[in-house]
Amino acid sequence: MSRPARITIHTEALRHNLLVAKQAAPHSNIMPAVKANAYGHGMVRVATTLADLADGFIVACMSEALQLREEKITNTLLVIQGPLSLDDLKVAVEKDIRLVIHDESQLALLADFISSKPVKIALKLDTGMHRLGIESVKTKQHYSTLKALSVVHPDIWLMTHLACADDINNDYTQQQISSFNEQAQSLTCTQTIANSAGILAWPDSHKDWVRPGIMIYGSSPINDKSREDFGLRASMTFSAPLIAIHALKKGDAIGYGSTYLCPADMKVGVVACGYADGYPRHAPSGTPVFINGKTTQILGRVSMDLIVVDLSHDQLNEAKIGQLAELWGNHIDVDAIAQSAETISYELLCHAGASCKNL
Ligand SMILES: *Cc1c(COP(=O)(O)O)cnc(C)c1O
C-alpha cells in the first residue's frame, strides 16, 4: 500500500553529519544510533551508508542487531537493552554482538551462562538518569564479579547516559560525568558516555566511544540552537502533493472544528498528508510548510489524510495540483515543526518513517 505522502532520505547528508560528529570528537571511536529503524530513516539503509565511516552502531534490542548481521553489517554492535534471556547471550556470542548489562537480573543471567566463547558486554551505570543502569556505587563490586567470569570477555566496557545534555546551562551533566569518572578511575576499561548533545557541547564526555543519534539525522541536539549552527544537513525530506486549490472568502472556516477563519479572501491548497502519515496532529495554524519555492503556513486542524495550506502569497499563485509541498527537509527544519507541535524531532522522524510507506 502506498499513499501520496513520501519520504526521501539524503544519504550524502547522513555521511556529512557523521563527519561533523567525528570532527567534534576527533579522538573517539564513533557508533551512531540506528535504533527504531534509524530514527525512521531505514536501519539497513543507514547502516550500509555509514558502514565505512562508523566504527560501530548502537541499537535498542537484539532483533535490530540480528537484522544488521543478516544484512552483512560487520561493524561493532552494541545492544542498549542487553540480554533478556540465556538465549540472547548465546546468540550474541555467535554473532559477535556486544550487550549492555544494566540490571542485576542480567548479572544473574551471566552467572548462569555456559559458553566456550566469551560474551562481550558493557556495564551501564546509573549516574543520575534513573532509567537503565546499575547503582553507580556498586560499579567496582559488579565489575570485579564480571571480570572473574570466564564467560565474560575481559574487555568490559563502562558506560552511562546523560539526562540533560541538551541544556548547556545545566550542571547536572558535569555532575554525571564526575560521578562516572569517580567510578571508572581505578578501572582500566573502554568508556562511553556521549550522545549527540555530549559530542557537541560536553567535551569531557567524549571518552573512547561516542554515540551520536539525532545529529546524524540532521537535527540539533542542543536547545535553542539550530542544525545550521552546527553545520548539519537535513537527512530526511517529508513531502506530499497538492491535490486541490480553492479560492475562499473572508470569514470562511477551514477544517474540523472550524478553528481557522479566513481573515480576507484567500487562496488555499489541500496537501495529501495528515497524521496517518506521521505529520503531527498538534501542529497549529501557522506551522511552516514549503511550496513552489516559498515558505508558507498550514491553516486549521491537521486531519488524518489532509492538511490545508495558505497559498495567498503572490509567489504561490502559480502553485499547481500535483506539485509537492515539503513538510520538512532542506527548507523546513524538522526542529521548527517539532517546536510548533510541542514535541521533539526524534518523535516526528520516527513516526513519519514508520507511517509513511513511500520510504
Ligand atoms: C539513543 C541513544 C543515543 C543517541 O542519542 P541522541 O540524543 O539521539 O544523540 C546514545 N546512547 C544511548 C544509550 C541511546 O539510547
The ligand as a Tripos MOL2 file, in Angstrom:
@<TRIPOS>MOLECULE
LIG
   15    15     1     0     0
SMALL
NO_CHARGES

@<TRIPOS>ATOM
      1 C1         19.5120    6.7850   21.5150 C.3       1 LIG1
      2 C2         20.7410    6.7610   22.3050 C.ar      1 LIG1
      3 C3         21.8320    7.5670   21.9530 C.ar      1 LIG1
      4 C4         21.7560    8.6380   20.8860 C.3       1 LIG1
      5 O1         21.1000    9.7490   21.4440 O.3       1 LIG1
      6 P1         20.8860   11.1190   20.6260 P.3       1 LIG1
      7 O2         20.2870   12.0400   21.6060 O.co2     1 LIG1
      8 O3         19.9280   10.7930   19.5160 O.co2     1 LIG1
      9 O4         22.2080   11.5260   20.1210 O.co2     1 LIG1
     10 C5         23.0180    7.3840   22.6540 C.ar      1 LIG1
     11 N1         23.1160    6.4820   23.6590 N.ar      1 LIG1
     12 C6         22.0670    5.7230   24.0490 C.ar      1 LIG1
     13 C7         22.2300    4.7610   25.1600 C.3       1 LIG1
     14 C8         20.8460    5.8490   23.4050 C.ar      1 LIG1
     15 O5         19.8130    5.1250   23.8070 O.3       1 LIG1
@<TRIPOS>BOND
     1     1     2 1
     2     2     3 ar
     3     2    14 ar
     4     3     4 1
     5     3    10 ar
     6     4     5 1
     7     5     6 1
     8     6     7 2
     9     6     8 1
    10     6     9 1
    11    10    11 ar
    12    11    12 ar
    13    12    13 1
    14    12    14 ar
    15    14    15 1
@<TRIPOS>SUBSTRUCTURE
     1 LIG1         1 GROUP 0 **** ****
